[in-house]
Amino acid sequence: MRIMALKEKPPALLGLTTQIVAAHLSRNELTAAELPDFIRRIHESLAHIATTDCRHRSALAASAAVKGRLVH
């Protein structure tokens, strides 16, 4: 899985979602009725991770700028 794709454009989230869902379905069974909700939950989770990471990095950079330090 490419974690860096989370920081790219939204289509990367679709690709990661597809990979995760396909991997899960290769070893687990879901009914046709369960599949749309499962896909939605995976996509929402990835989107949440991506936005949380971005907000955290922005807050860290702002805090460091105030203190005059460089944050990597």
Buried (B, 14 or more C-beta within 10 A) or exposed (E): EEEEBBEEEEEBBBEBBEBBBEEEEEEEEBEEEEEEEBBEEBBEEBBEBBEEEEEEEEEEEEEEEEEEEEEE
